[in-house]
Amino acid sequence: MPIKFSEDVVPLTDLKVNPGRVVRHAAEAHRPVLLTSRGRGIAVVQSVSDYEMAEEERAFMRAVVTGLADLESGREMSLAEAKARLGLK
């Protein structure tokens, strides 16, 4: 979801004038909108569904990195051991 600077950078005054347009654009484009004040980025507007999806992806990637680090450190167990520890058959 790369930002399209021609579409996704909005001055804060535009948000004040027409907030619905800015929010609708973020939801329909599935890209965050960068709000600026005096030419500097100050905030990001993003749809809730896109935010939740990004959070889930970040959590998954953190879990993968943790798992890979566990493997490299020798912290692993067989499937049978894991099932026994979890009380599964």
DSSP file with accessible surface (Angstrom, degrees, kcal/mol):
  #  RESIDUE AA STRUCTURE BP1 BP2  ACC     N-H-->O    O-->H-N    N-H-->O    O-->H-N    TCO  KAPPA ALPHA  PHI   PSI    X-CA   Y-CA   Z-CA
    1    1 A M              0   0  127      0, 0.0     2,-0.1     0, 0.0    29,-0.0   0.000 360.0 360.0 360.0  66.8    0.0    0.0    0.0
    2    2 A P        -     0   0  110      0, 0.0     2,-0.2     0, 0.0     0, 0.0  -0.409 360.0-108.7 -68.9 146.1    2.4    2.7   -1.1
    3    3 A I        -     0   0   65     -2,-0.1     2,-0.8    28,-0.0     3,-0.1  -0.545  18.5-145.8 -74.9 135.4    1.4    6.3   -0.6
    4    4 A K    >>  -     0   0  105     -2,-0.2     4,-3.7     1,-0.2     3,-1.8  -0.910   9.6-159.6 -99.9 103.7    0.5    8.2   -3.7
    5    5 A F  H 3> S+     0   0  150     -2,-0.8     4,-0.8     1,-0.3    -1,-0.2   0.824  88.4  58.8 -58.2 -30.6    1.7   11.7   -2.8
    6    6 A S  H 34 S+     0   0  114      1,-0.2    -1,-0.3     2,-0.1    -3,-0.0   0.766 124.8  19.3 -70.2 -20.8   -0.5   13.3   -5.4
    7    7 A E  H <4 S+     0   0   90     -3,-1.8    -2,-0.2     3,-0.0    -1,-0.2   0.683 123.4  50.1-116.6 -29.7   -3.6   11.8   -3.8
    8    8 A D  H  < S+     0   0    0     -4,-3.7    26,-3.0    25,-0.1     2,-0.6   0.392  86.4  83.6-104.5   1.9   -2.8   10.8   -0.2
    9    9 A V  E  <  +a   34   0A  47     -4,-0.8    26,-0.2    -5,-0.3    24,-0.0  -0.940  58.0 176.9-107.8 119.4   -1.1   13.9    1.3
   10   10 A V  E     -a   35   0A   8     24,-3.1    26,-2.1    -2,-0.6     2,-0.1  -0.983  29.7-122.0-128.6 129.5   -3.8   16.3    2.5
   11   11 A P  E >>  -a   36   0A  52      0, 0.0     4,-1.3     0, 0.0     3,-1.1  -0.384  28.6-118.8 -64.8 146.0   -3.3   19.7    4.3
   12   12 A L  H 3> S+     0   0   46     24,-3.1     4,-2.1     1,-0.3     5,-0.2   0.850 113.8  63.0 -55.4 -33.8   -5.0   19.8    7.7
   13   13 A T  H 3> S+     0   0   85     23,-0.3     4,-2.1     1,-0.2    -1,-0.3   0.867  98.7  54.7 -62.2 -35.2   -7.2   22.6    6.4
   14   14 A D  H <> S+     0   0   63     -3,-1.1     4,-2.7     2,-0.2    -1,-0.2   0.886 106.9  51.2 -64.8 -37.1   -8.7   20.3    3.8
   15   15 A L  H  < S+     0   0   39     -4,-1.3    -2,-0.2     1,-0.2    -1,-0.2   0.912 109.9  49.7 -64.9 -40.4   -9.7   17.9    6.6
   16   16 A K  H  < S+     0   0  154     -4,-2.1    -2,-0.2     1,-0.2    -1,-0.2   0.885 114.7  44.5 -65.0 -37.8  -11.3   20.7    8.5
   17   17 A V  H  < S+     0   0  123     -4,-2.1    -2,-0.2     1,-0.2    -1,-0.2   0.917 135.5   7.6 -74.8 -44.0  -13.3   21.8    5.4
   18   18 A N     X  +     0   0   72     -4,-2.7     4,-1.4    -5,-0.2     3,-0.4  -0.566  64.2 164.7-142.1  74.6  -14.4   18.3    4.2
   19   19 A P  H  > S+     0   0   68      0, 0.0     4,-2.5     0, 0.0     5,-0.3   0.873  77.3  60.3 -62.7 -34.6  -13.6   15.6    6.7
   20   20 A G  H  > S+     0   0   34      1,-0.2     4,-2.6     2,-0.2     5,-0.2   0.890 102.6  51.4 -61.4 -39.3  -16.0   13.1    5.0
   21   21 A R  H  > S+     0   0  102     -3,-0.4     4,-2.5     2,-0.2    -1,-0.2   0.926 111.3  47.2 -64.0 -42.8  -14.1   13.3    1.7
   22   22 A V  H  X S+     0   0    1     -4,-1.4     4,-2.2     2,-0.2    -2,-0.2   0.942 115.1  44.9 -66.0 -45.6  -10.7   12.6    3.4
   23   23 A V  H  X S+     0   0   82     -4,-2.5     4,-2.2     1,-0.2    -2,-0.2   0.923 113.3  50.6 -65.3 -43.4  -12.1    9.6    5.5
   24   24 A R  H  X S+     0   0  127     -4,-2.6     4,-2.9    -5,-0.3     5,-0.3   0.919 109.1  52.0 -60.8 -41.9  -13.9    8.2    2.4
   25   25 A H  H  X S+     0   0   43     -4,-2.5     4,-2.7     1,-0.2     6,-0.3   0.930 109.3  49.4 -61.6 -45.0  -10.7    8.4    0.3
   26   26 A A  H  X>S+     0   0    1     -4,-2.2     4,-1.1     1,-0.2     5,-0.8   0.911 114.9  45.0 -61.2 -41.1   -8.7    6.5    3.0
   27   27 A A  H  <5S+     0   0   42     -4,-2.2    -2,-0.2     2,-0.2    -1,-0.2   0.915 118.1  41.3 -70.5 -42.2  -11.4    3.8    3.2
   28   28 A E  H  <5S+     0   0  138     -4,-2.9    -2,-0.2     1,-0.2    -1,-0.2   0.860 118.3  44.4 -76.4 -35.9  -11.9    3.5   -0.6
   29   29 A A  H  <5S-     0   0   26     -4,-2.7    -1,-0.2    -5,-0.3    -2,-0.2   0.679  95.4-138.9 -81.4 -17.9   -8.2    3.7   -1.6
   30   30 A H  T  <5 +     0   0  102     -4,-1.1    -3,-0.2    -5,-0.3    -4,-0.1   0.869  68.1 110.9  56.2  37.4   -7.1    1.3    1.2
   31   31 A R  S   <S-     0   0   31     -5,-0.8    -1,-0.2    -6,-0.3    -2,-0.2  -0.983  74.8-106.5-134.0 148.0   -4.1    3.6    1.8
   32   32 A P        -     0   0   22      0, 0.0     2,-0.5     0, 0.0    14,-0.2  -0.412  28.2-134.0 -71.2 150.7   -3.4    5.9    4.7
   33   33 A V  E     - B   0  45A   0     12,-2.9    12,-2.6    -2,-0.1     2,-0.6  -0.933  13.6-141.2-106.5 125.7   -3.8    9.7    4.2
   34   34 A L  E     -aB   9  44A  46    -26,-3.0   -24,-3.1    -2,-0.5     2,-0.4  -0.789  12.7-151.1 -89.1 120.3   -1.0   11.8    5.5
   35   35 A L  E     -aB  10  43A   8      8,-3.1     7,-3.0    -2,-0.6     8,-1.3  -0.783  15.7-165.4 -91.1 136.4   -2.2   15.1    7.1
   36   36 A T  E     -aB  11  41A  20    -26,-2.1   -24,-3.1    -2,-0.4     2,-0.4  -0.875  16.8-166.4-123.0 153.6    0.1   18.0    7.0
   37   37 A S  E >  S- B   0  40A  49      3,-2.3     3,-1.6    -2,-0.3    -2,-0.0  -0.977  83.7 -10.6-137.3 121.8    0.4   21.4    8.7
   38   38 A R  T 3  S-     0   0  242     -2,-0.4     3,-0.1     1,-0.3    -1,-0.1   0.873 131.5 -54.2  55.8  37.5    2.8   23.9    7.2
   39   39 A G  T 3  S+     0   0   72      1,-0.2     2,-0.4     0, 0.0    -1,-0.3   0.465 115.8 109.1  81.6   3.0    4.2   21.3    5.0
   40   40 A R  E <  S-B   37   0A 192     -3,-1.6    -3,-2.3     1,-0.0    -1,-0.2  -0.900  73.8-110.6-115.9 141.7    5.1   18.8    7.7
   41   41 A G  E     +B   36   0A  49     -2,-0.4    -5,-0.2    -5,-0.2     3,-0.1  -0.441  41.5 162.4 -67.0 133.4    3.4   15.5    8.4
   42   42 A I  E     -     0   0A  91     -7,-3.0     2,-0.3     1,-0.4    -6,-0.2   0.590  58.2  -2.5-126.0 -23.1    1.4   15.6   11.7
   43   43 A A  E     -B   35   0A  45     -8,-1.3    -8,-3.1     2,-0.0    -1,-0.4  -0.983  55.5-129.0-163.5 166.7   -1.0   12.6   11.6
   44   44 A V  E     -B   34   0A  88     -2,-0.3     2,-0.5   -10,-0.2   -10,-0.2  -0.989  11.2-154.4-127.4 136.1   -2.3    9.7    9.5
   45   45 A V  E     +B   33   0A  31    -12,-2.6   -12,-2.9    -2,-0.4     2,-0.3  -0.943  25.4 164.4-108.4 128.7   -5.9    8.9    8.7
   46   46 A Q        -     0   0   57     -2,-0.5   -19,-0.1   -14,-0.2   -20,-0.1  -0.995  40.4-102.6-143.7 146.4   -6.6    5.2    8.0
   47   47 A S     >  -     0   0   19     -2,-0.3     4,-2.4   -21,-0.3     5,-0.2  -0.332  31.0-122.0 -66.7 152.2   -9.7    3.1    7.9
   48   48 A V  H  > S+     0   0  101      1,-0.2     4,-2.9     2,-0.2     5,-0.2   0.918 111.7  52.1 -62.4 -42.6  -10.3    0.9   10.9
   49   49 A S  H  > S+     0   0   67      1,-0.2     4,-2.3     2,-0.2    -1,-0.2   0.912 111.1  46.8 -63.7 -40.2  -10.4   -2.3    8.8
   50   50 A D  H  > S+     0   0   14      2,-0.2     4,-2.4     1,-0.2    -1,-0.2   0.902 112.8  50.4 -67.2 -38.5   -7.0   -1.4    7.1
   51   51 A Y  H  X S+     0   0  117     -4,-2.4     4,-2.4     2,-0.2    -2,-0.2   0.940 111.3  47.9 -63.1 -46.8   -5.5   -0.6   10.5
   52   52 A E  H  X S+     0   0  106     -4,-2.9     4,-2.3     1,-0.2    -2,-0.2   0.906 111.5  50.3 -62.5 -40.8   -6.7   -3.9   12.0
   53   53 A M  H  X S+     0   0   97     -4,-2.3     4,-2.3    -5,-0.2    -1,-0.2   0.928 110.8  49.0 -63.5 -42.9   -5.4   -5.9    9.1
   54   54 A A  H  X S+     0   0    9     -4,-2.4     4,-2.5     1,-0.2    -2,-0.2   0.904 110.6  50.9 -63.9 -39.7   -2.0   -4.2    9.4
   55   55 A E  H  X S+     0   0   65     -4,-2.4     4,-2.5     2,-0.2    -1,-0.2   0.908 109.9  49.8 -64.1 -41.7   -1.9   -4.9   13.1
   56   56 A E  H  X S+     0   0  137     -4,-2.3     4,-2.4     2,-0.2    -2,-0.2   0.913 110.9  49.6 -63.0 -41.8   -2.7   -8.6   12.5
   57   57 A E  H  X S+     0   0  116     -4,-2.3     4,-2.6     2,-0.2    -2,-0.2   0.915 111.4  48.6 -64.1 -42.1    0.1   -8.7    9.9
   58   58 A R  H  X S+     0   0  109     -4,-2.5     4,-2.5     2,-0.2    -2,-0.2   0.916 111.4  49.7 -64.5 -41.8    2.6   -7.1   12.3
   59   59 A A  H  X S+     0   0   48     -4,-2.5     4,-2.2     2,-0.2    -2,-0.2   0.917 111.5  49.4 -63.4 -41.4    1.6   -9.5   15.1
   60   60 A F  H  X S+     0   0  137     -4,-2.4     4,-2.4     2,-0.2    -2,-0.2   0.935 111.2  48.6 -62.3 -45.4    2.0  -12.5   12.8
   61   61 A M  H  X S+     0   0  107     -4,-2.6     4,-2.5     1,-0.2    -2,-0.2   0.894 109.8  52.0 -64.9 -37.9    5.5  -11.3   11.6
   62   62 A R  H  X S+     0   0  136     -4,-2.5     4,-2.5     1,-0.2    -1,-0.2   0.914 109.9  50.0 -62.2 -41.1    6.6  -10.8   15.2
   63   63 A A  H  X S+     0   0   62     -4,-2.2     4,-2.6     2,-0.2    -2,-0.2   0.904 110.3  49.9 -64.4 -40.3    5.5  -14.3   16.0
   64   64 A V  H  X S+     0   0   51     -4,-2.4     4,-2.7     2,-0.2     5,-0.2   0.941 111.5  48.0 -62.9 -46.7    7.4  -15.7   13.0
   65   65 A V  H  X S+     0   0   92     -4,-2.5     4,-2.4     1,-0.2    -2,-0.2   0.924 112.3  49.5 -61.2 -42.9   10.6  -13.8   14.1
   66   66 A T  H  X S+     0   0   78     -4,-2.5     4,-2.4     1,-0.2    -1,-0.2   0.926 111.5  49.3 -61.7 -44.2   10.2  -15.1   17.6
   67   67 A G  H  X S+     0   0   30     -4,-2.6     4,-2.2     2,-0.2    -2,-0.2   0.912 110.8  49.1 -62.3 -42.6    9.7  -18.6   16.4
   68   68 A L  H  X S+     0   0   95     -4,-2.7     4,-2.4     1,-0.2    -1,-0.2   0.902 110.6  50.7 -64.8 -39.4   12.8  -18.4   14.1
   69   69 A A  H  X S+     0   0   41     -4,-2.4     4,-1.8    -5,-0.2     6,-0.2   0.899 108.6  52.6 -64.4 -39.6   14.8  -17.0   17.1
   70   70 A D  H  <>S+     0   0   52     -4,-2.4     5,-2.6     2,-0.2     4,-0.3   0.917 109.5  49.1 -60.9 -43.0   13.7  -19.9   19.2
   71   71 A L  H ><5S+     0   0   96     -4,-2.2     3,-1.3     1,-0.2    -2,-0.2   0.928 110.5  49.7 -62.8 -44.5   14.8  -22.4   16.5
   72   72 A E  H 3<5S+     0   0  175     -4,-2.4    -1,-0.2     1,-0.3    -2,-0.2   0.820 111.3  50.1 -64.5 -30.1   18.2  -20.7   16.3
   73   73 A S  T 3<5S-     0   0   74     -4,-1.8    -1,-0.3    -5,-0.2    -2,-0.2   0.419 117.5-111.9 -87.5  -1.2   18.6  -20.9   20.1
   74   74 A G  T < 5S+     0   0   54     -3,-1.3     2,-1.5    -4,-0.3    -3,-0.2   0.617  71.9 139.8  81.7  10.9   17.7  -24.5   20.2
   75   75 A R      < +     0   0  147     -5,-2.6     2,-0.3    -6,-0.2    -1,-0.2  -0.674  34.3 118.8 -89.5  84.9   14.4  -23.9   22.0
   76   76 A E        -     0   0  135     -2,-1.5     2,-0.3    -3,-0.1    -5,-0.0  -0.935  40.1-166.6-142.6 162.6   12.3  -26.4   20.1
   77   77 A M        -     0   0   82     -2,-0.3    -2,-0.0     3,-0.0    -3,-0.0  -0.979  29.9 -97.0-147.9 160.8   10.3  -29.6   20.9
   78   78 A S     >  -     0   0   59     -2,-0.3     4,-2.4     1,-0.1     5,-0.2  -0.267  36.7-109.9 -73.9 164.7    8.7  -32.4   18.9
   79   79 A L  H  > S+     0   0  123      1,-0.2     4,-2.7     2,-0.2     5,-0.2   0.904 120.7  54.0 -61.0 -40.6    5.0  -32.3   18.0
   80   80 A A  H  > S+     0   0   71      1,-0.2     4,-2.4     2,-0.2    -1,-0.2   0.911 108.8  48.6 -61.4 -41.6    4.4  -35.2   20.4
   81   81 A E  H  > S+     0   0  111      2,-0.2     4,-2.5     1,-0.2    -1,-0.2   0.917 111.6  49.5 -63.7 -42.7    6.0  -33.1   23.2
   82   82 A A  H  X S+     0   0   30     -4,-2.4     4,-2.0     2,-0.2    -2,-0.2   0.919 111.3  48.9 -63.2 -44.6    3.9  -30.0   22.3
   83   83 A K  H  X>S+     0   0   85     -4,-2.7     5,-3.1     2,-0.2     4,-0.6   0.917 111.9  49.0 -61.7 -43.3    0.7  -32.1   22.3
   84   84 A A  H ><5S+     0   0   76     -4,-2.4     3,-0.8     1,-0.2    -2,-0.2   0.923 110.8  50.2 -63.5 -40.9    1.5  -33.6   25.7
   85   85 A R  H 3<5S+     0   0  199     -4,-2.5    -1,-0.2     1,-0.2    -2,-0.2   0.854 114.5  44.0 -65.2 -34.1    2.3  -30.2   27.2
   86   86 A L  H 3<5S-     0   0  130     -4,-2.0    -1,-0.2    -5,-0.2    -2,-0.2   0.473 114.6-115.8 -89.0  -2.6   -1.0  -28.8   25.9
   87   87 A G  T <<5 +     0   0   67     -3,-0.8     2,-0.2    -4,-0.6    -3,-0.2   0.803  67.7 140.8  72.5  30.3   -3.0  -31.9   26.9
   88   88 A L      <       0   0  107     -5,-3.1    -1,-0.2    -6,-0.2    -2,-0.1  -0.669 360.0 360.0-102.0 158.4   -3.9  -32.9   23.4
   89   89 A K              0   0  229     -2,-0.2    -1,-0.1    -5,-0.0    -5,-0.0  -0.444 360.0 360.0 -82.6 360.0   -4.1  -36.4   21.9
